[in-house]
Amino acid sequence: MRISKTTLDRGWLWSTVLGLIVFAAVGGMDLWLKSLTGVSTTDLQGLSSAAQFRLAFQAWAPEPYAVRAGFDLGLDYLLMPLYAACFFLSSVVVAESFTPGKSPFRRYVLMAGMVAPVGALLDAIENALQLNMMLNGATDDLARLAYNVSSAKTVAVTVGVALLIAAVVAKIGMRKTRAMPVIEP
């Protein structure tokens, strides 16, 4: 399937901007939750035992805090497709900008872009496990599974962020190239 450069650029820009807006909202709500209870939903990523999860959930025991934590985890589901699209399209932008033609490096860049949807899927599984433990009680097996899934997701998101940075560099570099006057002898 082929898409035009304009469509690629537009899709990349929209998914990046919307992703940043939702990321800011999730992050702000998470910081607010942490300021109220001492525990944020982001803190759950580093927990690996049922006792740790129970302590975190106990901090959210008053109903308004549990609702905020659940809403924050739920809003994260809106962020997942946005960052998956942003990171995947970033890989296409990087491949088009830095690896013209067919080369092994181009294939590696495009394969790295496939890590983003996998990361979003892992994020969805992680949130589902955390919500399940919040509602039905934490077990050591679920806690270890959530920790391992979270670790794999972190790797995938790190690859995606690297691709996004490279895409931004490519776009800035292309603008500077277009803006430079041509000097003829």
C-alpha positions as CSV (number, residue, x, y, z in Angstrom):
1,M,0.0,0.0,0.0
2,R,1.3,3.4,-0.9
3,I,0.4,6.7,0.7
4,S,1.4,10.2,-0.5
5,K,4.0,12.2,1.4
6,T,1.4,14.8,2.3
7,T,-0.9,12.1,3.8
8,L,2.1,10.7,5.7
9,D,3.2,14.0,7.0
10,R,-0.4,15.0,8.0
11,G,-1.0,11.6,9.8
12,W,2.3,11.9,11.6
13,L,1.7,15.4,12.7
14,W,-1.9,14.8,13.9
15,S,-1.0,11.6,15.8
16,T,2.0,13.3,17.4
17,V,0.1,16.4,18.4
18,L,-3.0,14.6,19.7
19,G,-0.7,12.0,21.4
20,L,1.2,14.8,23.2
21,I,-2.1,16.4,24.3
22,V,-3.5,13.2,25.7
23,F,-0.1,12.3,27.2
24,A,-0.1,15.7,29.0
25,A,-3.6,15.1,30.3
26,V,-2.8,11.6,31.6
27,G,0.5,12.9,33.1
28,G,-1.2,15.8,34.8
29,M,-4.0,13.6,36.2
30,D,-1.3,11.1,37.4
31,L,0.7,13.8,39.2
32,W,-2.5,15.1,40.8
33,L,-3.4,11.6,42.0
34,K,0.2,11.3,43.4
35,S,-0.1,14.6,45.2
36,L,-3.3,13.5,46.8
37,T,-2.4,9.9,47.7
38,G,1.3,9.5,47.4
39,V,0.9,6.9,44.7
40,S,0.3,7.4,41.0
41,T,-0.7,4.9,38.3
42,T,2.8,5.2,36.9
43,D,4.2,3.9,40.1
44,L,2.3,0.6,39.5
45,Q,4.8,-0.2,36.7
46,G,7.6,-0.8,39.2
47,L,5.6,-3.1,41.5
48,S,6.2,-6.8,41.3
49,S,4.4,-8.3,44.3
50,A,0.8,-8.6,45.5
51,A,1.7,-6.9,48.8
52,Q,3.1,-3.8,46.9
53,F,-0.1,-3.6,44.8
54,R,-2.3,-3.9,47.9
55,L,-0.5,-1.0,49.6
56,A,-0.9,1.1,46.4
57,F,-4.6,0.3,46.2
58,Q,-5.0,0.9,49.9
59,A,-3.8,4.5,49.3
60,W,-6.6,4.9,46.8
61,A,-9.2,3.3,49.2
62,P,-11.4,6.4,49.6
63,E,-13.7,6.3,46.6
64,P,-12.8,9.5,44.9
65,Y,-9.2,8.4,44.7
66,A,-10.0,5.0,43.3
67,V,-12.3,6.6,40.7
68,R,-9.4,9.0,39.7
69,A,-7.0,6.1,39.4
70,G,-9.4,4.0,37.4
71,F,-10.2,7.0,35.1
72,D,-6.4,7.6,34.6
73,L,-5.8,4.0,33.7
74,G,-8.9,4.2,31.3
75,L,-7.7,7.4,29.7
76,D,-4.4,5.7,29.0
77,Y,-6.3,3.5,26.5
78,L,-7.0,6.6,24.4
79,L,-3.3,7.4,24.4
80,M,-2.3,3.9,23.2
81,P,-3.5,4.1,19.5
82,L,-2.2,7.6,19.3
83,Y,1.3,6.8,20.3
84,A,1.3,3.6,18.3
85,A,0.4,5.6,15.2
86,C,2.8,8.4,16.0
87,F,5.8,6.0,16.5
88,F,4.9,3.8,13.5
89,L,4.6,6.8,11.2
90,S,7.8,8.2,12.7
91,S,9.6,5.1,11.4
92,V,8.2,5.7,7.9
93,V,9.3,9.4,8.1
94,V,12.8,8.3,9.2
95,A,13.0,5.6,6.6
96,E,12.0,8.1,3.8
97,S,14.3,10.8,5.1
98,F,17.5,8.9,6.0
99,T,17.4,5.7,3.9
100,P,16.4,6.4,0.3
101,G,16.2,3.3,-1.9
102,K,16.3,-0.2,-0.7
103,S,18.8,-1.0,1.9
104,P,19.0,-3.3,5.0
105,F,19.1,-0.3,7.3
106,R,15.7,0.9,5.8
107,R,14.2,-2.5,6.6
108,Y,15.5,-2.3,10.2
109,V,14.0,1.1,10.6
110,L,10.6,0.0,9.3
111,M,10.8,-3.2,11.5
112,A,11.5,-1.0,14.5
113,G,8.3,0.9,13.6
114,M,6.4,-2.4,14.1
115,V,7.5,-2.4,17.8
116,A,5.1,0.6,18.5
117,P,1.9,-1.3,18.0
118,V,3.3,-4.2,20.0
119,G,4.1,-1.7,22.8
120,A,0.5,-0.3,22.7
121,L,-0.8,-3.9,22.9
122,L,1.5,-4.6,25.9
123,D,0.3,-1.3,27.5
124,A,-3.3,-2.5,27.1
125,I,-2.5,-5.8,28.7
126,E,-0.6,-4.1,31.5
127,N,-3.6,-1.8,32.3
128,A,-6.0,-4.6,32.2
129,L,-4.0,-6.6,34.7
130,Q,-3.7,-3.6,37.0
131,L,-7.4,-2.9,36.8
132,N,-8.2,-6.6,37.4
133,M,-6.0,-6.5,40.5
134,M,-7.6,-3.3,41.7
135,L,-11.1,-4.8,41.3
136,N,-10.6,-8.4,42.2
137,G,-7.5,-8.4,44.4
138,A,-3.8,-8.8,43.7
139,T,-1.9,-12.1,43.5
140,D,1.8,-12.6,43.2
141,D,1.4,-14.3,39.8
142,L,-0.6,-11.4,38.4
143,A,1.8,-8.8,39.9
144,R,4.8,-10.5,38.3
145,L,3.0,-10.8,35.0
146,A,2.1,-7.1,35.1
147,Y,5.7,-6.2,36.0
148,N,7.1,-8.3,33.1
149,V,4.6,-6.9,30.6
150,S,5.3,-3.4,31.8
151,S,9.1,-3.9,31.3
152,A,8.6,-5.1,27.8
153,K,6.3,-2.2,27.1
154,T,8.9,0.2,28.4
155,V,11.4,-1.2,25.8
156,A,8.9,-0.8,23.0
157,V,8.0,2.8,24.0
158,T,11.7,3.7,24.2
159,V,12.2,2.5,20.7
160,G,9.2,4.5,19.6
161,V,10.5,7.7,21.3
162,A,13.9,7.2,19.6
163,L,12.0,7.0,16.2
164,L,10.0,10.1,17.1
165,I,13.1,12.1,17.9
166,A,14.7,10.9,14.7
167,A,11.6,11.9,12.7
168,V,11.6,15.4,14.3
169,V,15.3,15.7,13.4
170,A,14.5,14.7,9.9
171,K,11.7,17.3,9.6
172,I,13.8,20.1,11.0
173,G,16.7,19.1,8.7
174,M,14.4,19.1,5.7
175,R,13.1,22.6,6.6
176,K,16.6,24.0,7.0
177,T,17.7,22.5,3.6
178,R,14.7,24.1,1.9
179,A,15.3,27.5,3.6
180,M,19.0,27.7,2.5
181,P,19.6,29.8,-0.6
182,V,21.4,28.2,-3.5
183,I,24.7,29.9,-4.3
184,E,25.8,29.7,-7.8
185,P,29.3,30.7,-9.0
